[in-house]
Amino acid sequence: MASRILLAGWKGQQFFEFHKTPASEKIALAAYHLDGGVHLWYQNLKKTRVWMTWEEFKQAVNDRYGPTLPEDFYGELTKLTQTGSVKDYQLQFNRLLARAGNLTEQQQISCFVSGLKEAIRADVRATNPQSLPHAASLARLFETKHQAPRRINTSDDPEGPTYQNLPSDSPIPMTTTPTNNPPIKRLTPAEIHERRSKNLCFNCDETYKLGHSSSSSLVSFTRLPEFRDEVKAELRLEELRYITKSVHEFKQEA
């Protein structure tokens, strides 16, 4: 009840300022809207205090129906923190701000931003709002941004972005360990003819002989498909020539 009476008094003050009500008429207009026990209290007050100024009347109402201990609305304002939505926080902030006394625009902004949730507060501060309404608007905007589902960066995915909100029972994707396959040596036809003329192995730089086994990379002709069959035939022919030559030399030595 006390808070309702004090709020009605604050609204009455706004009414008087808007209509430029003379000070001599303020008490009579306010008393007209009193009812119940409050009206009886006012009737008794008039018997003991025939003449009062508007400020004295407000003080008498506050003494009778105000809080037992003085309220530090500014202190409550600076301690206010957001626990729900920005909209709810803004309503609580405005209630305290209306009774916290005269604050500069910068003080109002500072108090409002300081009470926001950490993630929203950082974003609003980064934009450096110049008015309280602007700060509140930014807070609601960033709240919406933080509530949106976070997306994985899939700029190379032609099917578009996917969302990170996976069910808790989703199977963990299996990762495969890359195998360290030996690199493949690729020869061109010119390189093949050069190695054949120098009697070099096609897989390594050693001299080719019967029974030679190379541990180096395999020869690949896949990059030149038009020469593939030709090269394979030449390799078989080269091996036959080497065997024939070796047998001939063996007979001569015998």
N, C-alpha and C positions, 0 to 999 in steps of 0.2 A: 504493500500500500504506500509506503514511504517513497519508494522509487517512482511510483505512478504519479504521486502528488508533485514531486520535484520535477519530473518530466513535463507535467502540465504547466508548471511555472515557467520552465524554459521555453515551451511553445508560446506561452502568453507573452513572454519577453519579445519573441520574434514577431508576434502579432502587433504589439505596440510599436515596434520599430518600423514595421511595414506601413502602418496606418498613421504614423507620427502622432500617437495618442499623447495628449498633455499629461504631465506627471500627476496633476490633481485628479484625473479621472481613472488612473490605472488601478488603484485599490478597489474602487467601486465595481469596475468591470470584472476584475478577478474574483471578487467576492460573489458576484452574481452566478458564477459557475461552480461555486462550492456546494457540496451536498453532504448529507449524513452527519457523521461526527465532526467532520472538518468545518461544516457550517456552524455547528454549535460552539466549537472552539473559537471561531472568529467572532461570534456574538459576545462571548465572554471577554475576548481580547479588547473589543471596542469599549467595554465598560471600564477597563483599567487604563486604556490608552486611547484617549479621544482623538488625538491628532498623531498621525504617523506619516512619514515619507514612504515612498515606494521602496527605497532601499531598506528601511527599517522593517517594513512589512515582509520583504523577502527574507530578511535575517530571522524574523520571528517564526516564519514557516519552517525555515531550515533548522532552527533550534528545537522546534516541536516535532517535526517529522523527518528530519535529516538523520544521517547515521550517527551512532553513539560516538565513534571515533572519526576524526577527520580522514577523508579518503584522499589518497594521493593518486589522482587519475593519470597524471603525467608518468608517475612511476610504473603504474600498471600498463600504460601505453608502451613504455620502453621495454617491458618484460613480456609483452604479448608475442606469442609465436604461433605459426600456422600448424595446426594439427589435422585439419580436414582439407576442404577445397579452398581455392583462392577466394571464391565468392563468400564463403562463410567467414574466412579470416578478415576480409574487407569490411563486412558488416560489424564484426566485433571491434575492429580498429576505428571505424567511424563513430561508434557509440562512445568510446573512450576519448577520441579526439575532440568531440563536441564539448567535453567537460574538462579537458586537460589544460585550459588556458590558452593564451596567445602564443602560437608557435609560428616560426617563419616557414616559408614554403620548403626550404632546404631541410629544416628539422623534421617536418612532416614526412618528406620523402625518405630521409635517413631512418626514421622509426619504422616506417612501413616496410622498406626493403630489408631491414635487419631481421624482421620477424618471419620472413618467408622461408620456406624449406630450402635447404642448402643448394640443391641443383638449380632451382628457379632463381634463388637470390644471386647466384654467380652470373647467370645470363642477364638478369635485369640490370645489375651493376655495370656489366660490360657495355650496355647501351647508353648509360649515363642519362636517365630521364630527367627532364627539367621541370616537371610538375607532378603532383600526386595522382591526378587522373591518368596521366601518361604512364606512370609507374604501375598503377593497378591494371591498366590495359595490357601492358607488356607481360605482367605476371600471369594473367589469364592466357595469353598467347603461348608463353613458354610452358605453362602447365599442360596445354593441349599437345604441344610437341613432345614432352616427356611421357605422356600417356600413350602416344602412338606406338605400335609394335616396331621394334628395331629390325632393320633389314640387313641381310648380308650383302656385301659388295660383290655383285655378279656382273660387272661391266662387260665381260667377255662371254657371258651366257646369252645365246640368242633367244632363249625362252623367257627371259625377263628375270626380275629379282625374286628371291624366295625369302621366307620369314624364319626367324630364329626360334619361334615359339614351338619347339618340338615336344611331344609327350615324354614324360619321365621314363616310360618303359620302352622307348625307342631303342633298337639294337645299336650298339656302338659300331660305326663303320670300320671294316677291316682294312688295314693298311698292308700293302705288299712291299717286301724288301727288294729293291732293284738288284738284279744279277749283274755281276761284273763280267760281261762277255768281252773277250779280247777284241780289239779293233780289227777291222777287215782292211787288208791292203788292196787297193784298187789299181789295176794296171790298164794303161791304154795300149792299143795295138803297137804304137811306136816303142813303148817301154818293153813290151814283150819281145819284139824283134831285137832290141838292143841287148837284152839279157841273154837271148839265145845266141847272139853273135859272140858274146863274152863267156859263154858256157856257165852262166850264173843261175842259181836256183830262183824259181819264180816267187818263192815265199820268203827268202832271206837273201843276204848278200854273199853267201858261201858258194864255192864252186860245186856244181852239180856232178854227182857220180852215182853209180849203181848202188841202190840200197840207202841213198841219202834220205834222212828224216829231218824235217825242219820243225822247230818249236815256235816259230814266229807266226804272225797272223795269217789267216787264210787269204788266198787270192780271190777277189770277187770281180766278176765281169758284168754284174747286173746293171751298172750305169751305162753300159754300151751293149744293149741287147742285139744290135745288128751284127756285132763281132763275136757273139758268144759261141756259136757252133764252130766258127772258123778257128777260134783260139783253142777250143777243146781238142779239135782235130790236130792242130799243130803241136799241142802238148804231147799227145799220144805218139805222133810221128817223131818228135824230138827224142822221146824216150826209146823208141825202137832203133833210131839211128845210133844212140849212145850205146845200146846193148850190142848192136852189130859191130860197131867200132871196137868195143872192148873185146869181143870174141875174136875178131881178126887180129888184134894186137897180141892176144894170148897165144894164138896158133903160131904167129911168127916167132915169139919167144921160145915156144916149145921146139 
